[in-house]
Amino acid sequence: MQRSPSPIPARSGALARGQAIPAFSLYGEIGIPTLEMLHIEEIESRSSLYQWEIDPHLHSGLYQVVWVGQGSALVTLDEWREEALGPAAVVIPPGVVHGFQFAPGTQGVVLTVNARFLVEGELQTAGESLRELFAGPRLVHFDRDDATVLRLEGLLRQLGDEFASHDAGDAPVVRWLAQAAVWRLAQACARDVMAGSGKRARHHQALFTRFVLLVEEHFLKHWPVSRYAAQLGLSTPSLNRLVQAASGRSALELIHDRVSREACRRLVYIAAPVAVIAAELGFEDPAYFCRFFKRRLGVSPSAYREQHGG
């Protein structure tokens, strides 16, 4: 059962248009996994071979948990990216595209299991835990002083030791420990959903409020969305998801709405040429401002001013 990672001859980087997403049994190893497959290895053992960066890929028929004990990783799961700060668990069902950019020296393990290996035999609850844990891709953060962290790390450490032993193929202990680790993670995820929803909602509302305040302060400077995200410590996709959930609009739409409201106010209350107002609003090209305004309001700036008695 012990396997050693072998590097891919050349890293592919970003996928070219039309290029298929790589599918592996384990990253860098082409092949069809056996029904009995279970594998556990240190993050460093494989990631260090690729400069701590694992390109997006998928596994067919295999479930993975990447346990980040210490350190961090920028995680890609299908269409979204998020940072995992240890201790954290990245849960990856079969067929989900995933990739990692680990901070060098990140400590943790990668557990890969075939569903049949995990649910055969002893524990009826193993199948239920598997379904609950791998209902979808997810990133679960833990508090360092959470007792669950000690239990999980203890189970995974024991599992790694048993997996590496010479009689691992014949002993039932590997399966028992894998089942226990999956069950423990499933319970932790369920508690996270129940107890953490209110906390996350408050945190998201606070972040959204900070975003609105930043927009109010900087909208005339025409910051890109990525700069707002960086100020909040978020990725651009994470900021867009947060703003969409809170307002029903994307971050860029909210920024443009603020610029549009200011343009309307100035056109009505300030008797200055449109070109001057455009410059005051941060538009270097008056023609571009007119196109922006008409796209947002449906009429030109001059027509809007006439309609509203400016």
Order of alpha helices (4+ residues) and beta strands (2+ residues): beta-alpha-beta-beta-beta-beta-beta-beta-beta-alpha-alpha-beta-alpha-alpha-alpha-alpha-alpha-alpha-alpha-alpha
